[in-house]
Amino acid sequence: MIAVTQNAVKQLRELLESRGADSHAGLRLAVQRGGCAGMEYAMKVDAPASDDHVFDTEGVKIIVDAQSLPFVDGCRIDYVEALNDSGFKVDNPNASRSCGCGTSFEPIAS
């Protein structure tokens, strides 16, 4: 399960409309090796593939591939506006630590 705040729903809806995305599109949240903490988040507007997990909140979709799901299951996506950094932020209970910029993390050891 992935939770999405009201602010993130609003911003994502505006992003999808500004890009002319169709009703199947959403925010793809993926995890890949890299960043200063070992793993990093990648986000883009995309349509789901047949083997993706799709989480729908008020008509806004978060799309996660099967390989990334264990790293982000249970997370919360918010949209933060600040003078020096604005964008979608991931609050991830599967991270033992995150970098200062919030775009990369170290997964909890299993």
C-alpha positions in Angstrom: 0.0 0.0 0.0 1.2 3.5 -0.8 -0.4 6.5 0.8 -0.7 9.8 -1.0 -1.3 13.1 0.8 -4.0 15.5 -0.4 -1.4 18.0 -1.4 0.4 15.4 -3.5 -2.9 14.3 -5.1 -3.6 17.9 -6.1 -0.1 18.5 -7.5 -0.1 15.2 -9.4 -3.5 15.9 -10.9 -2.2 19.3 -12.1 1.0 17.7 -13.5 -0.9 15.0 -15.4 -3.3 17.6 -16.9 -0.4 19.9 -17.9 1.2 17.0 -19.7 -2.0 16.0 -21.5 -1.8 12.6 -20.0 -4.6 10.1 -20.6 -6.7 8.6 -17.8 -4.4 5.5 -17.5 -1.3 7.6 -16.7 0.1 8.2 -13.3 3.3 8.8 -11.3 5.7 6.0 -11.7 7.7 5.5 -8.5 10.8 3.3 -9.0 13.9 2.4 -7.0 17.3 2.0 -8.6 20.9 1.7 -7.4 22.6 5.0 -7.0 22.5 8.2 -5.0 24.5 9.0 -1.9 22.8 6.4 0.3 22.9 3.4 -2.0 19.4 3.4 -3.6 17.5 6.3 -5.2 14.0 7.1 -6.1 13.1 7.7 -9.8 9.7 9.3 -10.7 8.1 10.1 -14.0 4.7 10.3 -15.6 4.0 7.0 -17.2 1.3 4.4 -18.1 1.2 1.1 -16.2 2.5 -2.1 -17.7 0.6 -5.4 -17.2 2.8 -6.5 -14.3 2.9 -3.2 -12.4 1.1 -2.5 -9.1 -1.2 0.5 -9.4 -2.3 2.4 -6.3 -5.3 4.7 -6.9 -6.1 7.7 -4.6 -9.0 9.8 -5.6 -8.4 9.0 -9.3 -4.7 9.7 -9.1 -2.4 6.7 -9.8 0.9 5.7 -8.3 2.6 3.0 -10.5 5.2 0.7 -9.0 7.1 -2.1 -10.8 7.4 -5.5 -9.0 11.2 -5.1 -8.3 10.7 -1.7 -6.6 7.6 -2.6 -4.6 9.5 -4.2 -1.6 11.5 -1.0 -1.2 8.5 1.4 -1.2 5.6 -0.7 0.2 4.0 1.3 3.0 5.5 4.6 2.1 3.7 8.0 1.9 4.1 10.4 -0.9 3.8 14.1 -0.2 4.3 17.3 -2.2 6.4 19.8 -0.4 6.9 23.5 -1.5 10.0 25.2 0.0 12.2 28.1 -1.1 15.2 25.8 -1.9 13.5 22.5 -2.8 9.9 21.7 -4.1 8.6 18.4 -5.3 7.3 15.0 -4.5 8.8 13.5 -1.4 8.8 9.9 -0.2 8.4 9.1 3.5 9.7 5.5 3.5 9.4 3.1 6.5 11.7 0.7 4.6 14.7 3.1 4.8 17.2 2.8 7.6 18.5 6.2 6.6 18.0 8.8 3.9 20.3 11.4 2.4 20.0 15.0 3.2 18.3 15.8 -0.2 15.7 13.0 0.4 16.2 11.4 -3.1 18.2 8.4 -2.0 18.1 6.0 0.9 19.6 2.9 2.5 17.1 0.0 2.8 16.7 -1.7 6.1 18.8 -4.9 6.1 16.7 -8.0 6.1 
